Amino acid sequence: MNIADILSRGCTPQQMLNSKWWEGPSWLKENPESWPVSDIICQPNEVDIEKRKSKLVNMNLTEDTHPWYAERVSDYDKMIRVFAWILRFVKNGKVVNGKCKDSELSQSEIAYSEKKLILLVQSYYLSDAKSSNFTETFLDNGGILRVKTKIINRNDDRSFLYPILLPEKCEFTKLLIRTVHRKNCHAGIQMMQCLLRERYWIIRARKAIKNVLYNCVICKRFKIKSMSSEPTPLPPDRVTDCAPFESVGIDLAGHCF
């Protein structure tokens, strides 16, 4: 009784003219009280068979969500400065005339902010590193976890002899690698390891650096290969020996020898 079935299921032009497409079903001309009533029959089992199978996804985002100090920040230096403003606000206790105490951050405040962030990251991700299983690590006077290297007898900077221990899967570490990578003209993995090793000791550093560099859009843009095509051979008229003006081409612009 559905008139739309004629087109959806296909028909010839003659069948289309002889059908009730132009008038509709016969009961439509009668009173609404005499229209046929049909109950809706639903068969959920048959509907479930035709459903597209979908995989269950774990929605536990506790490990993938960014920490509060790294939210809406895509640069390491910006994260340090934002955290320094927070520390200054907490220290002052109030805002005077809509601004903090001073208009610019001092170098000591930025260094103090970086130190506090490192302590926060180590306390959250490297709490087990303070146990006896990590005999090569120790806490310095500021409470930062450092690594004892084999070159402690060298006459060099203390941060190079005792680098700061950082976790691998951490947004703080990713922002640090990304910023060092950008400041050093998108250096490779080996150079990035040497640059970061001067101050930090990242757990599985090569893997962490590789993951960050793999997602660098600028590096992908310059490493992509340009499109090329195989050279085609010249036509016979251009490679066959002939006398002068024996082979001549003419186009709309005039003679072409």
Order of alpha helices (4+ residues) and beta strands (2+ residues): alpha-alpha-alpha-alpha-alpha-beta-beta-alpha-beta-alpha-alpha-beta-alpha-alpha-alpha-beta-beta
